[in-house]
Amino acid sequence: MIEKTHSVAQRTRALITPIAMRILLLVIILGSIAVYLLPDLPGDAHLGLQSLWLFGVWLVLNWQLVRLLTNPYYFPRSLCHC
């Protein structure tokens, strides 16, 4: 029987992805706390900063969801009838 081997890139990606996800989650949590605890900025700057942060978090979470749903390891084509 032939043993299936993975490339260096695949092994590296498998190692880095969980670490990167933990770092990303930590950045989202700490950034959210920082944005809402910042002292009041003049005018609508604080509201603008909060809006930009929330849009960034929404964008990153959607990006991760798309990556998950398009990953054939978790969702093979045979399951989605594509």
Order of alpha helices (4+ residues) and beta strands (2+ residues): alpha-alpha-alpha
